[in-house]
Amino acid sequence: MDKKLLENKFHNDMVYIYEAAKKLKYNPSYFWRMVCEKGGYQTAKQLIHTETPSEGFTTLWELGRLDISVEAAVLKPEYDVLFTKDEKQICIDRLAAFGYTPDGGQANG
């Protein structure tokens, strides 16, 4: 698949994350503003490279829904070519620190 089309598909996944969070009675307004201004792909790149997990990541962990985090989306096999090995490792490490593995779900913390 063309990289631009893949970035668009990833953007749609970021929109899905926002909508899924809203259904959980959580409104990630800062995340949504970033997605609208930068696009989902650039938003993910920015969030991955923060020193600490975002407030939204922490809230999703508290809700037991790291499966809908940006980090989990980055690790989907279909997006393998969009992110570097280092970026994917950051996501793996961040998720693991909160007891979540993409293939094994989340331990309730």
QUIJOJO-V688343 format. One line per field, one symbol per residue. phi: phi as a letter, one per 40 degrees, with the letter a starting at -180 (. if undefined). A space follows every 10 residues. Layout:
# QUIJOJO-V688343
phi: ???
This chain:
# QUIJOJO-V688343
phi: .dcccccccc dccccddccc cdccgbbccc dccccccbgc ccccdccccc cbdcdcdccc cccgbccbcd cccdccdcbd ccbcdccccd cdcccccbgb bdcbgbccc
